[in-house]
Amino acid sequence: MNLFRAEVERLTARRFVQLMVLLLLAAFMVTAGTTLAGSHSPTRDELATAQQEAAASRQALEAEHARCLARDRGEEWAQRDGAYLPHDCAEVDPARLDRLPVTADFLEGVFTFTQQAESLLYFLIAFLLMFGFLVGASYIGADLNSGGVVNLLLWRPRRLMVLGAKLGTLLGAVVVLSVLASVAYLVTFWVVAHLDGYPGPTDPTFWAALAQLWGRGIGLVLLATGVGFALATIGRHTAAALGAVMAYLVVWELGGRIVLQILEVARPDQLMLSTHVAAWLTKEVRLYDNSVCTSDYYGYCDGSYLLTWRPALAVLLLLTAGLTIAAFAVFRRRDLA
């Protein structure tokens, strides 16, 4: 029998995997049901009112920018009401905004797909992250602890090939499940928006941004799956992977962060794995370094700095690759009896 086919059968037959799939379906149903219960289809009057408010808001933005430009030209009327205007008129330029006010911004109690699709996708990615890590850890951890790997090696006495087949099968299964779950998830809420909500304006830019977020999320899910698999292989038990993650969160993400702040270490946030995860998902995060703006500093102080997705991805890849290489090295030399 083909090794990969055998691993697929072993993976799909595991009760824990089946339980996690059922939990995924249950989460879908609860989220969709909650959305349906808290939404309604907007009436014509609601849509007309929201459209008028959105148009008025856009006109107000344009008027503020025009008044700012008039102030720069020295026109007296721009200063009569004494309203605040920024020094740089580009700050109030509607063309520089991420998006202008739209009808959906002024609809109350209405599920709008274009406004909430991103947050819903973040929820899906978070669940798939947990799914990938737990399944990855339990898939190899249970086999190592129960002796299933030893029985498999009697059939295929090539350790690295067997472990590679397990990892490849696991990653492939997670990709397939993630794609199917994502399609079903987004289609479900698209239908909900049409039946009992408001779809909102969609264009190629919206779908491209959503696709990019989804791609980054699936990449992160695969990395988390590989980390769970590697930790359980090194620790020879599923609990080892869970313990390692909990220890990291408590000791470093919580305790280490407090210690670094007390010692006033420069840019402590970039030493945290959670920061790199956020930077990868959102493309960039703006952080603040309190050690820059001390009491000895005079004048305006901007202690902010950006962490972009490129260095964040490099850190995540190096971590996953390092743990995976260590797992294969340990598995090659370990006494499995």
Buried (B, 14 or more C-beta within 10 A) or exposed (E): EEBEEBBBEBBEEBEBBEEBBEEBEEBBEEBBEEBBEEBBBBEEEBBEBBBEBBEEBBEEBBEBBEBBBBBEEEEEEBEEEEEEBEEEBEEBBBEEEEEEBBBBBBBEEBBBBBBBBEEBBBEBBEBBBBBBBBBBBBBBBBBBBEEEBEEBBEEEEEBEEBBEBBBEBBBBBBBEBBEEBBEEBBEBBBBBBEEBBBBBEEEEEBEEEBEEBBEBBBBBBBBBBBBBBBBBBBBBBBBBBBEBBEEBEEEBEEEBBEEBEEEEBEBBBBBBBEBBBBBBBBEBBEBEBEBBEEEEEEEEEEBEBEBEBEEBBEBBEEBBEEBBEBBBEBBEEEEEE
